[in-house]
Amino acid sequence: MILSPKEIYLRRWWWSKQPFWKYLDANLRGWANLVDKHPGLFNLAWAMAGVNTPPARYEPYAAQVTWVFTEAAHIPLKGKTMADWAFTLELEEFTAMLAKSKREVCRWKFHDKHVSYGSIMQALGTSCSLRA
């Protein structure tokens, strides 16, 4: 099913229980700023961090989320990018699609040594359980 632009941009697209704009600290730093580059990047950063609520500090999560800033908008996946799918699909749908796309994702050579297909799937599984 293809969504109209209105349905895409006016829907509640963020995966976190808290709205994306709450993910900023007092100095306006945080994952909410990723929305300006691509909304799907926020979802991926939130999922990789494995948090249920906005953290007081974002630095402790840098190792898990750095690849989102640098690579997720470029990883090809089923005719779009990983960030595109993270924006247009619900968390569970995205997780299922990624599970079926292991071969395609594993072709990507991650520049960040902390990231692999397995670490992404593990983080998504944790995130799915956080929302349950």
N, C-alpha and C positions, 0 to 999 in steps of 0.2 A: 504494500500500500504506500503510495506516495503522498506525503504531507504537503499542504500548501505552505507558502512562506509565512502566512499568518499563524498557522498551526505550529510551525517550527519555532518561530521567534517569540511567541506569546505564551507558550506552554512552560510548565515548570520542568526545565531540562536538567537541572543539577541533581546529582546523585546523592549528595549529602542530605541529612535530615535538616540541618540549618541552611538557610539561603546562602548562596555564594558570597554575597556582599558582607556577610558576617566574618568572613575569613580574611580579615585585615587587622593588624595590630594598631596601637595608638599612633604610630608613625606612618600609617597607611601602607605598610608592607605586608605582603601575604599572597596567598594563592588567588584571591579574588582579582588581582591585577592581570592574571593570565587571560581573563575573559576578553580583555581588549585585543589580545593577539588572536585568540581562538577559544570559544567557550568550552570546547571539548578538552582543552588542556587543563582547565580547572578540575573537571571530573577525574582525569587521570592522576593529577597531583593529589587530589583528595584520596583516591583509591590507593595509591602507592604509599601514602603516609600511614594508612590504617588507623585513622582517628575518627572518633564519633562526634566530637565537638571541636570548634575552632581552638587551636592550641594558643597558649600564651606567647610562645616563642616558636618561630619557624625554622631557625637554624638547625635544631637537632634532626630535622627531616630532610636536610639537603642531600644526603647520600641517596636516599630513596627516590627523590623527585627531580634531581638535576636533569636526567634524560628527558623528562617531560618538556622542560624548557627548551632543550636543544634539538631533540629528535622526533618527538611524537607527531609534530605537524608535517613531517616528511616521510614517515614510514608508510609505504604503499600497502593497501589492504583492500582487496576486492573492488578495485576501481576508484577508491577514494583514499584518504589517509586515515591512520589510526585515530587521529584527533577528530576527524569528520564523523566517524562512527561513534566515538565517545560522546559526541554532542547529540547525534540524532537517535541513538538507541538508549533504551533503559539499561541500567547496570546489568541486570540478569541476562538481557538479550545480547548485550555486548560481550559478556563473559562466555556465553554459549557460542557466539560467532567466533570469538578468538580461540576457543577450544577446538573448533572445527578447522581453524586456519593455521594450525601449528606449523605446517610445512612452509606456508607463505611468510609467516612472521620470522621463522628461524633463518630465512634467507637474509634478513637484515642483519648487518654487522653492527651491533651496538658499540658506540664509542665509549660508553660508560661501563667500566668493568663490573660494577655492582648489579647490572641489569641483564636479564636473560628472559626468554620466553617463560621459563619456570617461575622466576621471581615475580613476573607480572601476573601470571595465573594465580600464584599464591596470594598476592596482594588483593586481587579481585575477589577471590574466595573469602578472604577476611572481611573485605568491604561488604560483600553480600550478607555475611552473618551479622555485621554491625547494624545493617538496616532492618534485619528481621525482628 
